[in-house]
């Protein structure tokens, strides 16, 4: 089409994530027809248009422009909708409707097709990367054979030579586009027509897809594909090189700093409260992560299950969030004073040295005012109370 879509959007200060919204602004003919009544505002539809237009959308009927009403009480339904002003021409049945926002509609079909093709390329790239990450995580290694196999599978899905083409385009790719570019980027009508409508852009899609992923194809494959692109079947030997593409304007130092910071963050996340506690080899450790209905608080310490805690039965378990914000198992238990909630355990006797015993507990009082004492822990030789002074 003589233009680079992404460069033009960046030049105008528009993020590529808004492609779906921009595509929705260009004129297109709606699937279905409607009945218009002279001097009337209610339009009777013969097809559900709620997935193609919405309140506030501009429509064109017989060269006249109207807006779908967004007034309260004039709800749009699968069978009808209201326009903002009375229909000024003769009553007509089964009339075609166009929708769009641009002043000129001459190039709208081509631009809509170009934007759709670009969204297809970018969504394919993201889905392929997701598959590659999953494969690497499962195999615990990055394999060139797996990479080449996935790339050829995706290229065949694009051309239509794969048995999974129909299912992939109608399911994964359709929802991938809507998730990345918005629900109005492609409608439910586009879902069934997306593969066929992009056939004229097949060369463009494959070239953009391979460019964005740093994929190089052999010259023989490129020439044969250009001669007969539809239903062309790629094989593993067609891939000359597959590697990451580094953008020329990417600040490598800032990127490296971000990678280091992310690694440090992941390491800090791994150092959870439970890891810190278990590092001290406690004799009794009740994490209190049990689900509702449990009667025992499992002892994760060296004392073993003989020192499990016993809930009184009136507690509220499995409460989220708990006190440790960087812990994936961040749960807690509610103890109600009125129900005398508590956790009991057998006596330690001589299992621990009473002269060198340390106790740690996390508790958040939620009831009582000045002068109220709350018992957080009671043992044979000591107790921990929480008081409040105002």
VOSE-401557 format. One record per residue (C-alpha): residue in three letters; z, y, x; residue number from 1. Coordinates in nm, 2 decimals. Layout:
REM VOSE-401557
<atom 'ALA', <Z, Y, X>, NUM>
...
This chain:
REM VOSE-401557
<atom 'UNK', <0.00, 0.00, 0.00>, 1>
<atom 'UNK', <-0.02, 0.23, 0.30>, 2>
<atom 'UNK', <0.36, 0.30, 0.32>, 3>
<atom 'UNK', <0.67, 0.15, 0.47>, 4>
<atom 'UNK', <0.92, 0.13, 0.18>, 5>
<atom 'UNK', <1.24, 0.11, 0.38>, 6>
<atom 'UNK', <1.15, 0.39, 0.62>, 7>
<atom 'UNK', <1.05, 0.61, 0.33>, 8>
<atom 'UNK', <1.38, 0.55, 0.16>, 9>
<atom 'UNK', <1.58, 0.62, 0.47>, 10>
<atom 'UNK', <1.37, 0.94, 0.53>, 11>
<atom 'UNK', <1.48, 1.05, 0.18>, 12>
<atom 'UNK', <1.84, 0.95, 0.24>, 13>
<atom 'UNK', <1.84, 0.66, -0.01>, 14>
<atom 'UNK', <2.02, 0.34, 0.07>, 15>
<atom 'UNK', <1.81, 0.03, 0.04>, 16>
<atom 'UNK', <2.07, -0.12, -0.19>, 17>
<atom 'UNK', <1.94, 0.12, -0.46>, 18>
<atom 'UNK', <1.59, -0.05, -0.47>, 19>
<atom 'UNK', <1.67, -0.21, -0.80>, 20>
<atom 'UNK', <1.77, 0.12, -0.96>, 21>
<atom 'UNK', <1.45, 0.29, -0.83>, 22>
<atom 'UNK', <1.23, 0.00, -0.95>, 23>
<atom 'UNK', <1.38, 0.04, -1.30>, 24>
<atom 'UNK', <1.26, 0.41, -1.30>, 25>
<atom 'UNK', <0.89, 0.32, -1.28>, 26>
<atom 'UNK', <0.70, 0.26, -1.60>, 27>
<atom 'UNK', <0.63, -0.09, -1.73>, 28>
<atom 'UNK', <0.54, -0.25, -2.06>, 29>
<atom 'UNK', <0.82, -0.42, -2.24>, 30>
<atom 'UNK', <0.78, -0.78, -2.35>, 31>
<atom 'UNK', <0.78, -0.78, -2.73>, 32>
<atom 'UNK', <0.69, -0.53, -3.00>, 33>
<atom 'UNK', <0.87, -0.32, -3.26>, 34>
<atom 'UNK', <0.82, -0.15, -3.60>, 35>
<atom 'UNK', <0.85, 0.23, -3.63>, 36>
<atom 'UNK', <0.89, 0.42, -3.95>, 37>
<atom 'UNK', <0.77, 0.78, -4.01>, 38>
<atom 'UNK', <1.06, 1.02, -3.98>, 39>
<atom 'UNK', <1.30, 0.74, -3.91>, 40>
<atom 'UNK', <1.52, 0.67, -3.62>, 41>
<atom 'UNK', <1.59, 0.30, -3.66>, 42>
<atom 'UNK', <1.35, 0.07, -3.48>, 43>
<atom 'UNK', <1.31, -0.29, -3.58>, 44>
<atom 'UNK', <1.23, -0.52, -3.29>, 45>
<atom 'UNK', <1.05, -0.86, -3.29>, 46>
<atom 'UNK', <1.19, -0.96, -2.95>, 47>
<atom 'UNK', <1.53, -0.91, -2.79>, 48>
<atom 'UNK', <1.49, -0.59, -2.58>, 49>
<atom 'UNK', <1.85, -0.56, -2.48>, 50>
<atom 'UNK', <1.78, -0.71, -2.14>, 51>
<atom 'UNK', <1.49, -0.47, -2.07>, 52>
<atom 'UNK', <1.62, -0.13, -2.19>, 53>
<atom 'UNK', <1.97, 0.01, -2.25>, 54>
<atom 'UNK', <2.12, 0.31, -2.43>, 55>
<atom 'UNK', <1.97, 0.63, -2.27>, 56>
<atom 'UNK', <1.65, 0.46, -2.15>, 57>
<atom 'UNK', <1.33, 0.66, -2.20>, 58>
<atom 'UNK', <1.05, 0.49, -2.40>, 59>
<atom 'UNK', <0.69, 0.58, -2.48>, 60>
<atom 'UNK', <0.52, 0.49, -2.81>, 61>
<atom 'UNK', <0.17, 0.62, -2.89>, 62>
<atom 'UNK', <0.20, 0.89, -2.61>, 63>
<atom 'UNK', <0.53, 1.01, -2.76>, 64>
<atom 'UNK', <0.85, 1.00, -2.56>, 65>
<atom 'UNK', <1.19, 0.91, -2.70>, 66>
<atom 'UNK', <1.53, 0.81, -2.57>, 67>
<atom 'UNK', <1.73, 0.50, -2.69>, 68>
<atom 'UNK', <2.03, 0.65, -2.87>, 69>
<atom 'UNK', <2.37, 0.62, -2.70>, 70>
<atom 'UNK', <2.56, 0.77, -2.99>, 71>
<atom 'UNK', <2.87, 0.59, -3.11>, 72>
<atom 'UNK', <2.80, 0.38, -3.42>, 73>
<atom 'UNK', <2.43, 0.33, -3.33>, 74>
<atom 'UNK', <2.47, 0.02, -3.13>, 75>
<atom 'UNK', <2.17, -0.15, -2.98>, 76>
<atom 'UNK', <2.12, -0.51, -3.10>, 77>
<atom 'UNK', <1.87, -0.79, -3.04>, 78>
<atom 'UNK', <1.70, -0.70, -3.37>, 79>
<atom 'UNK', <1.71, -0.32, -3.37>, 80>
<atom 'UNK', <1.80, 0.00, -3.19>, 81>
<atom 'UNK', <1.80, 0.38, -3.27>, 82>
<atom 'UNK', <1.60, 0.66, -3.10>, 83>
<atom 'UNK', <1.73, 1.00, -3.03>, 84>
<atom 'UNK', <1.50, 1.18, -3.27>, 85>
<atom 'UNK', <1.29, 1.08, -3.58>, 86>
<atom 'UNK', <0.95, 0.91, -3.52>, 87>
<atom 'UNK', <0.69, 1.18, -3.57>, 88>
<atom 'UNK', <0.38, 0.97, -3.63>, 89>
<atom 'UNK', <0.25, 0.73, -3.90>, 90>
<atom 'UNK', <0.45, 0.42, -3.96>, 91>
<atom 'UNK', <0.33, 0.13, -3.75>, 92>
<atom 'UNK', <0.42, -0.24, -3.71>, 93>
<atom 'UNK', <0.43, -0.45, -3.40>, 94>
<atom 'UNK', <0.38, -0.15, -3.17>, 95>
<atom 'UNK', <0.39, -0.20, -2.79>, 96>
<atom 'UNK', <0.66, -0.01, -2.60>, 97>
<atom 'UNK', <0.67, 0.13, -2.25>, 98>
<atom 'UNK', <0.97, 0.24, -2.06>, 99>
<atom 'UNK', <1.03, 0.44, -1.74>, 100>
<atom 'UNK', <1.15, 0.78, -1.60>, 101>
<atom 'UNK', <0.88, 0.90, -1.36>, 102>
<atom 'UNK', <0.63, 1.18, -1.45>, 103>
<atom 'UNK', <0.32, 0.98, -1.35>, 104>
<atom 'UNK', <0.27, 0.61, -1.44>, 105>
<atom 'UNK', <-0.06, 0.55, -1.26>, 106>
<atom 'UNK', <0.09, 0.37, -0.96>, 107>
<atom 'UNK', <0.40, 0.23, -1.13>, 108>
<atom 'UNK', <0.28, -0.14, -1.14>, 109>
<atom 'UNK', <0.20, -0.14, -0.77>, 110>
<atom 'UNK', <0.52, 0.03, -0.67>, 111>
<atom 'UNK', <0.73, -0.20, -0.89>, 112>
<atom 'UNK', <0.56, -0.50, -0.73>, 113>
<atom 'UNK', <0.62, -0.36, -0.38>, 114>
<atom 'UNK', <0.99, -0.30, -0.44>, 115>
<atom 'UNK', <1.02, -0.64, -0.60>, 116>
<atom 'UNK', <0.86, -0.80, -0.30>, 117>
<atom 'UNK', <1.09, -0.62, -0.06>, 118>
<atom 'UNK', <1.40, -0.73, -0.26>, 119>
<atom 'UNK', <1.27, -1.08, -0.25>, 120>
<atom 'UNK', <1.24, -1.07, 0.13>, 121>
<atom 'UNK', <1.59, -0.93, 0.18>, 122>
<atom 'UNK', <1.75, -1.17, -0.07>, 123>
<atom 'UNK', <1.58, -1.46, 0.10>, 124>
<atom 'UNK', <1.71, -1.34, 0.44>, 125>
<atom 'UNK', <2.06, -1.33, 0.31>, 126>
<atom 'UNK', <2.05, -1.67, 0.14>, 127>
<atom 'UNK', <1.90, -1.83, 0.45>, 128>
<atom 'UNK', <2.18, -1.68, 0.67>, 129>
<atom 'UNK', <2.43, -1.82, 0.43>, 130>
<atom 'UNK', <2.28, -2.17, 0.46>, 131>
<atom 'UNK', <2.28, -2.13, 0.84>, 132>
<atom 'UNK', <2.64, -2.03, 0.85>, 133>
<atom 'UNK', <2.74, -2.32, 0.63>, 134>
<atom 'UNK', <2.54, -2.57, 0.84>, 135>
<atom 'UNK', <2.69, -2.44, 1.17>, 136>
<atom 'UNK', <3.04, -2.45, 1.02>, 137>
<atom 'UNK', <3.00, -2.81, 0.90>, 138>
<atom 'UNK', <2.83, -2.94, 1.22>, 139>
<atom 'UNK', <3.06, -2.73, 1.45>, 140>
<atom 'UNK', <2.75, -2.65, 1.66>, 141>
<atom 'UNK', <2.44, -2.44, 1.64>, 142>
<atom 'UNK', <2.13, -2.67, 1.64>, 143>
<atom 'UNK', <1.77, -2.55, 1.69>, 144>
<atom 'UNK', <1.65, -2.85, 1.48>, 145>
<atom 'UNK', <1.86, -2.75, 1.19>, 146>
<atom 'UNK', <1.76, -2.39, 1.22>, 147>
<atom 'UNK', <1.39, -2.48, 1.23>, 148>
<atom 'UNK', <1.42, -2.72, 0.94>, 149>
<atom 'UNK', <1.59, -2.46, 0.72>, 150>
<atom 'UNK', <1.33, -2.20, 0.81>, 151>
<atom 'UNK', <1.04, -2.42, 0.73>, 152>
<atom 'UNK', <1.20, -2.52, 0.40>, 153>
<atom 'UNK', <1.24, -2.15, 0.30>, 154>
<atom 'UNK', <0.88, -2.07, 0.40>, 155>
<atom 'UNK', <0.75, -2.35, 0.19>, 156>
<atom 'UNK', <0.97, -2.23, -0.10>, 157>
<atom 'UNK', <0.81, -1.89, -0.06>, 158>
<atom 'UNK', <0.45, -2.02, -0.07>, 159>
<atom 'UNK', <0.52, -2.27, -0.35>, 160>
<atom 'UNK', <0.45, -2.59, -0.16>, 161>
<atom 'UNK', <0.81, -2.71, -0.19>, 162>
<atom 'UNK', <0.94, -2.92, -0.48>, 163>
<atom 'UNK', <1.24, -2.69, -0.50>, 164>
<atom 'UNK', <1.03, -2.37, -0.55>, 165>
<atom 'UNK', <1.07, -2.33, -0.92>, 166>
<atom 'UNK', <1.45, -2.41, -0.92>, 167>
<atom 'UNK', <1.51, -2.18, -0.62>, 168>
<atom 'UNK', <1.32, -1.88, -0.76>, 169>
<atom 'UNK', <1.47, -1.91, -1.11>, 170>
<atom 'UNK', <1.82, -1.97, -1.00>, 171>
<atom 'UNK', <1.94, -1.88, -0.64>, 172>
<atom 'UNK', <1.68, -1.61, -0.57>, 173>
<atom 'UNK', <1.70, -1.44, -0.91>, 174>
<atom 'UNK', <2.08, -1.42, -0.90>, 175>
<atom 'UNK', <2.08, -1.32, -0.54>, 176>
<atom 'UNK', <1.86, -1.02, -0.62>, 177>
<atom 'UNK', <2.08, -0.91, -0.91>, 178>
<atom 'UNK', <2.39, -0.95, -0.70>, 179>
<atom 'UNK', <2.26, -0.74, -0.41>, 180>
<atom 'UNK', <2.05, -0.48, -0.60>, 181>
<atom 'UNK', <2.21, -0.46, -0.94>, 182>
<atom 'UNK', <2.16, -0.62, -1.28>, 183>
<atom 'UNK', <1.86, -0.39, -1.37>, 184>
<atom 'UNK', <1.66, -0.48, -1.05>, 185>
<atom 'UNK', <1.51, -0.78, -1.22>, 186>
<atom 'UNK', <1.55, -0.86, -1.59>, 187>
<atom 'UNK', <1.56, -1.19, -1.77>, 188>
<atom 'UNK', <1.19, -1.15, -1.85>, 189>
<atom 'UNK', <1.12, -1.11, -1.47>, 190>
<atom 'UNK', <1.31, -1.43, -1.40>, 191>
<atom 'UNK', <1.03, -1.65, -1.54>, 192>
<atom 'UNK', <0.75, -1.44, -1.40>, 193>
<atom 'UNK', <0.89, -1.35, -1.06>, 194>
<atom 'UNK', <0.72, -1.62, -0.87>, 195>
<atom 'UNK', <0.37, -1.57, -1.03>, 196>
<atom 'UNK', <0.39, -1.19, -1.02>, 197>
<atom 'UNK', <0.45, -1.19, -0.64>, 198>
<atom 'UNK', <0.16, -1.41, -0.55>, 199>
<atom 'UNK', <-0.06, -1.11, -0.45>, 200>
<atom 'UNK', <0.22, -1.01, -0.21>, 201>
<atom 'UNK', <0.26, -1.35, -0.05>, 202>
<atom 'UNK', <0.13, -1.24, 0.30>, 203>
<atom 'UNK', <0.36, -0.93, 0.29>, 204>
<atom 'UNK', <0.67, -1.14, 0.19>, 205>
<atom 'UNK', <0.62, -1.40, 0.46>, 206>
<atom 'UNK', <0.55, -1.13, 0.73>, 207>
<atom 'UNK', <0.86, -0.93, 0.63>, 208>
<atom 'UNK', <1.07, -1.24, 0.61>, 209>
<atom 'UNK', <0.98, -1.36, 0.95>, 210>
<atom 'UNK', <1.01, -1.01, 1.10>, 211>
<atom 'UNK', <1.36, -0.95, 0.96>, 212>
<atom 'UNK', <1.48, -1.28, 1.10>, 213>
<atom 'UNK', <1.31, -1.26, 1.44>, 214>
<atom 'UNK', <1.08, -1.57, 1.36>, 215>
<atom 'UNK', <0.76, -1.61, 1.56>, 216>
<atom 'UNK', <0.49, -1.84, 1.43>, 217>
<atom 'UNK', <0.21, -1.99, 1.63>, 218>
<atom 'UNK', <-0.13, -1.82, 1.63>, 219>
<atom 'UNK', <-0.29, -2.12, 1.47>, 220>
<atom 'UNK', <-0.04, -2.13, 1.19>, 221>
<atom 'UNK', <-0.07, -1.75, 1.13>, 222>
<atom 'UNK', <-0.45, -1.76, 1.11>, 223>
<atom 'UNK', <-0.46, -2.06, 0.87>, 224>
<atom 'UNK', <-0.19, -1.91, 0.66>, 225>
<atom 'UNK', <-0.39, -1.58, 0.63>, 226>
<atom 'UNK', <-0.70, -1.77, 0.52>, 227>
<atom 'UNK', <-0.52, -1.96, 0.24>, 228>
<atom 'UNK', <-0.17, -1.84, 0.18>, 229>
<atom 'UNK', <-0.10, -1.99, -0.16>, 230>
<atom 'UNK', <0.08, -2.33, -0.15>, 231>
<atom 'UNK', <0.05, -2.33, 0.23>, 232>
<atom 'UNK', <0.27, -2.59, 0.39>, 233>
<atom 'UNK', <0.46, -2.50, 0.70>, 234>
<atom 'UNK', <0.59, -2.76, 0.95>, 235>
<atom 'UNK', <0.85, -2.75, 1.22>, 236>
<atom 'UNK', <0.59, -2.72, 1.50>, 237>
<atom 'UNK', <0.46, -2.39, 1.34>, 238>
<atom 'UNK', <0.77, -2.21, 1.46>, 239>
<atom 'UNK', <0.73, -2.08, 1.80>, 240>
<atom 'UNK', <1.06, -1.90, 1.83>, 241>
<atom 'UNK', <1.36, -1.83, 1.60>, 242>
<atom 'UNK', <1.63, -1.60, 1.72>, 243>
<atom 'UNK', <1.84, -1.30, 1.62>, 244>
<atom 'UNK', <1.66, -0.96, 1.59>, 245>
<atom 'UNK', <1.85, -0.67, 1.74>, 246>
<atom 'UNK', <1.77, -0.33, 1.58>, 247>
<atom 'UNK', <1.67, -0.07, 1.83>, 248>
<atom 'UNK', <1.91, 0.19, 1.69>, 249>
<atom 'UNK', <2.22, -0.03, 1.69>, 250>
<atom 'UNK', <2.50, 0.11, 1.91>, 251>
<atom 'UNK', <2.58, -0.20, 2.11>, 252>
<atom 'UNK', <2.91, -0.06, 2.24>, 253>
<atom 'UNK', <3.04, 0.02, 1.89>, 254>
<atom 'UNK', <2.92, -0.32, 1.77>, 255>
<atom 'UNK', <3.10, -0.50, 2.06>, 256>
<atom 'UNK', <3.42, -0.30, 1.99>, 257>
<atom 'UNK', <3.39, -0.41, 1.62>, 258>
<atom 'UNK', <3.35, -0.77, 1.72>, 259>
<atom 'UNK', <3.66, -0.75, 1.95>, 260>
<atom 'UNK', <3.86, -0.58, 1.67>, 261>
<atom 'UNK', <3.75, -0.85, 1.42>, 262>
<atom 'UNK', <3.85, -1.13, 1.66>, 263>
<atom 'UNK', <4.19, -0.96, 1.71>, 264>
<atom 'UNK', <4.24, -0.93, 1.34>, 265>
<atom 'UNK', <4.15, -1.30, 1.28>, 266>
<atom 'UNK', <4.40, -1.39, 1.55>, 267>
<atom 'UNK', <4.67, -1.18, 1.39>, 268>
<atom 'UNK', <4.60, -1.34, 1.05>, 269>
<atom 'UNK', <4.66, -1.68, 1.21>, 270>
<atom 'UNK', <5.00, -1.57, 1.33>, 271>
<atom 'UNK', <5.15, -1.60, 0.98>, 272>
<atom 'UNK', <5.52, -1.58, 0.90>, 273>
<atom 'UNK', <5.53, -1.96, 0.86>, 274>
<atom 'UNK', <5.38, -2.00, 1.21>, 275>
<atom 'UNK', <5.64, -1.77, 1.36>, 276>
<atom 'UNK', <5.93, -1.95, 1.18>, 277>
<atom 'UNK', <5.81, -2.30, 1.28>, 278>
<atom 'UNK', <5.78, -2.18, 1.64>, 279>
<atom 'UNK', <6.16, -2.15, 1.65>, 280>
<atom 'UNK', <6.20, -2.52, 1.54>, 281>
<atom 'UNK', <6.44, -2.45, 1.25>, 282>
<atom 'UNK', <6.66, -2.73, 1.11>, 283>
<atom 'UNK', <6.61, -2.62, 0.75>, 284>
<atom 'UNK', <6.32, -2.41, 0.63>, 285>
<atom 'UNK', <6.25, -2.36, 0.26>, 286>
<atom 'UNK', <5.92, -2.17, 0.22>, 287>
<atom 'UNK', <5.95, -2.20, -0.16>, 288>
<atom 'UNK', <5.58, -2.24, -0.22>, 289>
<atom 'UNK', <5.62, -2.50, -0.50>, 290>
<atom 'UNK', <5.44, -2.48, -0.83>, 291>
<atom 'UNK', <5.60, -2.43, -1.16>, 292>
<atom 'UNK', <5.77, -2.75, -1.28>, 293>
<atom 'UNK', <5.89, -2.85, -0.93>, 294>
<atom 'UNK', <6.25, -2.94, -0.89>, 295>
<atom 'UNK', <6.27, -2.96, -0.51>, 296>
<atom 'UNK', <6.21, -2.70, -0.24>, 297>
<atom 'UNK', <6.06, -2.90, 0.05>, 298>
<atom 'UNK', <6.23, -2.87, 0.38>, 299>
<atom 'UNK', <5.97, -2.80, 0.65>, 300>
<atom 'UNK', <6.22, -2.79, 0.93>, 301>
<atom 'UNK', <6.33, -3.06, 1.17>, 302>
<atom 'UNK', <6.61, -3.18, 0.94>, 303>
<atom 'UNK', <6.35, -3.36, 0.72>, 304>
<atom 'UNK', <6.33, -3.43, 0.35>, 305>
<atom 'UNK', <6.70, -3.52, 0.34>, 306>
<atom 'UNK', <6.77, -3.15, 0.34>, 307>
<atom 'UNK', <6.53, -3.05, 0.06>, 308>
<atom 'UNK', <6.66, -2.78, -0.17>, 309>
<atom 'UNK', <6.73, -2.86, -0.54>, 310>
<atom 'UNK', <6.63, -2.59, -0.79>, 311>
<atom 'UNK', <6.87, -2.54, -1.09>, 312>
<atom 'UNK', <6.57, -2.55, -1.32>, 313>
<atom 'UNK', <6.57, -2.20, -1.47>, 314>
<atom 'UNK', <6.38, -2.03, -1.18>, 315>
<atom 'UNK', <6.02, -1.89, -1.21>, 316>
<atom 'UNK', <5.81, -2.05, -0.94>, 317>
<atom 'UNK', <5.47, -1.98, -0.80>, 318>
<atom 'UNK', <5.50, -1.60, -0.81>, 319>
<atom 'UNK', <5.23, -1.39, -0.64>, 320>
<atom 'UNK', <5.25, -1.18, -0.42>, 321>
<atom 'UNK', <5.54, -1.27, -0.20>, 322>
<atom 'UNK', <5.69, -1.07, 0.09>, 323>
<atom 'UNK', <5.44, -1.16, 0.37>, 324>
<atom 'UNK', <5.12, -0.97, 0.30>, 325>
<atom 'UNK', <4.92, -1.13, 0.58>, 326>
<atom 'UNK', <5.00, -1.48, 0.47>, 327>
<atom 'UNK', <4.74, -1.68, 0.26>, 328>
<atom 'UNK', <5.03, -1.87, 0.10>, 329>
<atom 'UNK', <5.21, -1.55, 0.01>, 330>
<atom 'UNK', <5.43, -1.66, -0.29>, 331>
<atom 'UNK', <5.79, -1.62, -0.40>, 332>
<atom 'UNK', <6.04, -1.74, -0.66>, 333>
<atom 'UNK', <6.22, -1.53, -0.93>, 334>
<atom 'UNK', <6.60, -1.61, -0.96>, 335>
<atom 'UNK', <6.75, -1.48, -1.29>, 336>
<atom 'UNK', <7.11, -1.37, -1.27>, 337>
<atom 'UNK', <7.18, -1.43, -1.64>, 338>
<atom 'UNK', <7.07, -1.80, -1.59>, 339>
<atom 'UNK', <7.27, -1.85, -1.27>, 340>
<atom 'UNK', <6.96, -1.96, -1.08>, 341>
<atom 'UNK', <7.01, -2.11, -0.74>, 342>
<atom 'UNK', <6.89, -2.37, -0.48>, 343>
<atom 'UNK', <7.13, -2.63, -0.36>, 344>
<atom 'UNK', <7.13, -2.86, -0.06>, 345>
<atom 'UNK', <7.36, -3.12, 0.09>, 346>
<atom 'UNK', <7.62, -3.02, 0.35>, 347>
<atom 'UNK', <7.51, -3.01, 0.71>, 348>
<atom 'UNK', <7.82, -3.18, 0.84>, 349>
<atom 'UNK', <7.76, -3.23, 1.22>, 350>
<atom 'UNK', <7.38, -3.21, 1.21>, 351>
<atom 'UNK', <7.39, -2.85, 1.36>, 352>
<atom 'UNK', <7.62, -2.67, 1.59>, 353>
<atom 'UNK', <7.83, -2.45, 1.37>, 354>
<atom 'UNK', <7.90, -2.22, 1.67>, 355>
<atom 'UNK', <7.53, -2.13, 1.72>, 356>
<atom 'UNK', <7.39, -2.12, 1.37>, 357>
<atom 'UNK', <7.15, -1.84, 1.26>, 358>
<atom 'UNK', <7.03, -1.77, 0.91>, 359>
<atom 'UNK', <6.73, -1.57, 0.79>, 360>
<atom 'UNK', <6.64, -1.50, 0.43>, 361>
<atom 'UNK', <6.40, -1.27, 0.24>, 362>
<atom 'UNK', <6.53, -1.14, -0.09>, 363>
<atom 'UNK', <6.44, -0.84, -0.31>, 364>
<atom 'UNK', <6.71, -0.74, -0.56>, 365>
<atom 'UNK', <6.57, -0.62, -0.89>, 366>
<atom 'UNK', <6.88, -0.58, -1.11>, 367>
<atom 'UNK', <7.21, -0.40, -1.10>, 368>
<atom 'UNK', <7.32, -0.06, -0.99>, 369>
<atom 'UNK', <7.59, 0.10, -0.78>, 370>
<atom 'UNK', <7.88, -0.13, -0.70>, 371>
<atom 'UNK', <7.69, -0.45, -0.78>, 372>
<atom 'UNK', <7.71, -0.73, -0.53>, 373>
<atom 'UNK', <7.45, -1.00, -0.52>, 374>
<atom 'UNK', <7.49, -1.33, -0.34>, 375>
<atom 'UNK', <7.18, -1.42, -0.15>, 376>
<atom 'UNK', <7.32, -1.72, 0.03>, 377>
<atom 'UNK', <7.64, -1.91, 0.04>, 378>
<atom 'UNK', <7.74, -2.17, 0.30>, 379>
<atom 'UNK', <8.06, -2.35, 0.38>, 380>
<atom 'UNK', <8.17, -2.09, 0.64>, 381>
<atom 'UNK', <7.97, -1.78, 0.56>, 382>
<atom 'UNK', <7.78, -1.59, 0.29>, 383>
<atom 'UNK', <7.52, -1.32, 0.26>, 384>
<atom 'UNK', <7.57, -1.05, 0.00>, 385>
<atom 'UNK', <7.35, -0.76, -0.10>, 386>
<atom 'UNK', <7.51, -0.44, -0.22>, 387>
<atom 'UNK', <7.37, -0.11, -0.34>, 388>
<atom 'UNK', <7.52, 0.23, -0.27>, 389>
<atom 'UNK', <7.37, 0.54, -0.43>, 390>
